[in-house]
Every structure is written in C-alpha cells, then in structure tokens.
Amino acid sequence: MELELVMTAVGNVFEPETFITMIVGVVLGVLIGALPGLTATMGVALLLPLTFGMAPLPGLLVLISVFFGAIYGGSIPAILLKTPGTPAAAVTVIDGYELTKQGLGGRAMSISIVSAVFGGLFSTTVLILVAPQLAQVALRFNSPEYFALALFGLSIIISLSSTASLSKGIMVGLFGILISMIGVDPIIGVARFTFGNINLLGGLSFIPILIGIFAFAQVLVMIEELFMGKRSDPPMKIKSVFPRLSDLNRCKWTMLRSATFGSLMGAMPGVGADISAYISYNEERRWSKHRENMGNGEIAGVAAPETANSATAGGSFIPLLTLGIPGDAVTAVILGALVMQGVRPGPALFTEQRELLYSIFSGMIVSNLLLLVVAFIGLRFFIKILSIKKEFLIPAVVVLCVIGAFAINNNIFDVWVMLIMGFIWYAVGKFGFPQSPLIIALILGPMAEREFRRSLVLSNGSYSIFWESPIVVVLVTLAMITLFMPVLKPIFLKIFKPAKPASNGGQDNE
Amino acid sequence: MKIGSILATLCFMILGAVFFVLAGDLASGSGGDVGAGFFPRAISVLMIICGISIIMGEVRKNSPELFFNSFITKSILMGLISVAYVFFMELLGFVIATPIYIFAYLLLLDQRKMLMNTLYSVCVTAVVYYVFRELLNVRLSVSFLGI
C-alpha cells in the first residue's frame, strides 16, 4: 500500500505538465540566482502569481525548483565575478574567486554543482525520514502548543535575522505582527484598523508586501548602485566544467559534514542559507585536513558553503510541512502558495493528503537531479547571462512586480501596497532594519494571537493552560532564551570565563 | 546613519501609538477571550519600549550621519516614475502604458539605442501580456480606447 503510494507519487512527478514546469523552474531559478541583484526570495515571490492557474502539484514544484536552482545559481557570479548572486553564496566568494584567479574557475564551478545537488538530495532524504515522525508529535498539538510554537518561531527569526541590532529585528517583527491585525478579528469577527476602507477588510495581502520588500525595494537598490557606477567586470572564460574524481574525493567528508549541518540548521526556523553557509565554512576551517589552504583557493572551501546552503534549503521544508511554520522567507512564500492551492501544511498533510505529500518529496529529489543536468549542460549559457545589463533587467522586474501584485486579487490596491512597502523598506533597510522578520511575523503573528485567545476561551480565561503542557513550557523557555541570548551571552562569559593566571614578568620559575 | 535610524524608529513608535489609541475602541471579549484590542495594545506598547531602546542605542553610537545622498534621491525619483506608470496604466491600459514606461526608463538609465530599446519594450510587454492575460487569465488594465 505504501509502495503503491510512492509509485503513484513518482508517476505524478513525471507527468508531462509537472516535469516540464520543473525543468523551467530549475532553469529560471539558476538564472535568477546567477543575476546579482535578484534573490531566491524575489524570484519565488515574482513567480508565485504565475502558479495560481496551475494544478497544485506543478504549481508547488515549480516554486521548489526555482528555490533549489536559485540557491545554486548564486555561486556562479560568486566564483567568476567575486559577486554573490544571492546572500547564500557570499561565503563561496572566498575560495571560489581565488580559484578563478588561478585559472581553476571551471573546477570550482563543477564542485559547486555537485555540492549543491548533494546538499539538496541529502536534506530531502532527511526530510522524508524525519518529517513523518515530527508530524506524529504535532498531532498532539492543541491551541496552547501552537501559540508556544508561534512564539518560538518568532523569537528565532527575530534574533537570528538582526545581525546589526537585536532591537531593530524585534521592532520589524512587532511591526509585522501589528499590520497583520488589520482586517477582521479572528475570534469575534469585528473589523480592526480598516478605516472604513473595504480593501482592508480582508487584511493586507501577504504577497504584495513580499513582492514590495524583496523585489521592488531591491530594484531601488539596483538603481542606486547603477547611478553609483557599480558594475561587474565581464566574467572570465572557463575551460572544462566536469568534476575531477580527485576533487570529489578531496571534498567527500566536507560535503557530508556540511550537508548534515545544513539540514539541521534548515530545520530551525530563522536560520537562512546564508547563516548556514557561513557556519559550515567556519566548521570546515576547524575540521578539514586542508584547513591551511582555506581562503587561498581550496576546493573544499567552495564545497562546504555550497553543500550547506542547498541542504538548508531542503531542511527548511521540515518545519514548513510538519508544523506549517516557514523556516525562512522563501518557505514563507511557499507556505502562501500551499494555502492558495488549498493545501494545509501540518499534521493533516501527513494523514489526509499523503499522495500530494509523497509527490512533493519525489519532486524535490527529481528537481535536484534536474539541477545536476541543467547546471552542467547550461553552465556556459548561464555565464553569458551574467553580461546582461542591469538597465534592461530593472524595468522588466518592475513590470513583473506590478502585474504580479495585481494578479493576486485583480485589485489595484494591492499594487499600491506593494509600492508603499517597497519604498518604506528601501528607506528603513538603509538604517539596518532587516526584512525577514517582517514576513515571518506576518504569518506567525496572526497564528500567535488566534491560538493564544483560543487557549483562553478553552480554559475560560485561566492562564494556567499555558504551563499545564510540558511542550508549551519547553517552547516558551526556548523562546525566551533565544530572544535574550545576545544580551545574556556577554554576561555568562564574564561570569564563567576562567580568570587569566597572574603574569610573572616573563621569568621562568626553575 | 544615526538621524535616519532615529527618524525611522520614531515613525514605528508613532504607528504603535496610533494603533494603541485605535485599539481602545475595539470590542472586549467574553467567555475568557481577552478581546479584539488586547493584542494590538500589547504589541504597540512593546513597539514603543523597543523604540526607546533603539533610540538610546543610536544616540550612544558614533556612526556616520549618512542620511541622503544624490544616488538615493535619484533612486527614489526613478521609483516614483514606477508609481506614475501604475497611475497611467489605469488610464491608458497595460498594452499602451507598459512599452512607453520601459522605453522611458531605459532612456533615463542612459540606454540610447532607440531600436534596441523599442524592440525590448515591445517584447517584454508582449511576453508579460501573453503569460498573464492568455495563459493565466488575469484581467489586465484596459484603456478608454478598449485596448
């Protein structure tokens, strides 16, 4: 019965409509990732409206394929131009560009492809093995547990997204929760903060805000860079693109370590591919046999971040599919796509929509394999794409932003929302206010309020419902620790750091 | 970035204060529910506290006072042209407004190859029209001329 389900699921993925859209998705994803200025989130957000007319499976798999493609695609300019195509490829620049300077760009590119595919396949396997078990635990969740989970998700995303300032990350998260309350109250059903505007009764639409802050704001940044005269040099030519056995052998343990790190970190909400790549590279500098060469054109220095960032991409589906909690901004978009397609992520997906779930799993494996083929065959073409002038890209992206925002509800109001949020985030982004907490807060904020109030209705106003469940106590404690860790860490270090022995003036006591 | 950060933070705090006041008029709950105004008020208070923390941090910092430069101004002006595009798209329709917008944008970004600009503007419009109107059945703006 289980085997029959798996065979059906695999068959669904190889239906012509689904398979062809996956190929298109991978190609588009690599292109989007390869073009500096376009990000994976932007690509997935802009393509989301296109999936509305599709059946659920091809619609979801095209976005997933774009995601995997874009995460890999960012490594192309990182290695060849010293410019990461996506934030996730920032660490790949270190050794990747060094290899290009030494005339070994082709080897770096080939190991980057293999690492990305290995990371994606590894994390998808982890997802398939772990997700059903986690879904079993989630079946026991009730309103208090969902509230605690939302709180935990919010705390991680806020604390990890705010690299410059914890307070600014918290402020953005709170802003996201506040504007998510515009619309109709989830329990009583009264209108809140609509100012009599019928367009606000349904709340602020999530997708236009996403397109605004990730795509339109990014366009404004690209325009600014153009005026500043920031242009990339044309990419260097590369020779062979097929991997050497010696390179694969050199990087085998690197890839395994980084895939494990990446999958684990992807499963934690808030840890994006960029953080994962950085941590993995750092760990590789600690554990690798070739650590002395790291930073000077070490092939393992390309393999580590590339494996980790792709593994994070796959790992981020664990909390998404089992708990309905997006792991990062891209999975937040995919959550939006799931909801629009009538798919409810969470334990119900594992009991009521198993064929679709297994089809998604199969699709993730197939899209990684497609990436392997597409990346090797199309690499020279993708490199040529790097020469496209930003001047041509910018107006086309703006048109896509406008029409994409409009297409959600066929409502021009959504376009104004998109533009306003884009301008706001272009401005506040300059002052260190991060983007990611806003999107996650828009999703988790309403969940937190709804489940908090439902819990109180269940308990007739008694707050003791929140500490009766051990799961709630653990999650809330973790949330508090995560939120206050940046403040607590220096205090702990001061208390527990061993005192330095007193200096003896440099004399030996013999 | 000090003044800019402080101004942005003040805007967030003012927004929080406005929502706090408006939430006072919302229905209270029953049967254990805290009511429609509880969460907005709690979040607003947290925003104000957070804002005070950010402002104190910014005042203590010795960071550069970058606020606006000519590149940012130009970028905002180009962004406002996109706003004009949306406005005119409602009047002139997608098919007319979009190629004009793309062509004008390319000129403003110093691309002076007229034939290339024209071809590109028309092609992008055609592709987007086909994908959204024909394939996805999205109703695009139509002008008073019916196109």
Interface residues (C-beta under 8 A of the other chain):
Chain A: P49 L50 F52 G53 S165 S167 K168 I170 M171 L174 F175 I177 L178 M181 D185 I187 I188 V190 R192 F193 F216 V219 L220 V221 I223 E224 L226 F227 M228 K389 E391 F392 I394 P395 A396 V398 V399 L400 V402 I403 F406 A407 N410 I412 V415 W416 L419 G422 F423 Y426 A427 V428 K430 F431 G432 F433 E449 F452 R453 L456 V457 L458 S459 N460 G461 S462
Chain B: M1 G4 S5 A8 T9 F12 L15 G16 F19 L22 A23 L26 A27 G29 G31 G32 D33 V34 G35 A36 F38 F39 P40 I43 S44 L46 M47 C50 G51 S53 I54 G57 L66 S70 F71 I72 K74 S75 I76 M78 G79 S82 V83 Y85 V86 M89 E90 F94 T98 Y101 I102 Y105 L106 L109 D110 Q111 Y120 V124 T125 V128 V131 F132 L135 L136 N137 V138 R139 L140 S141
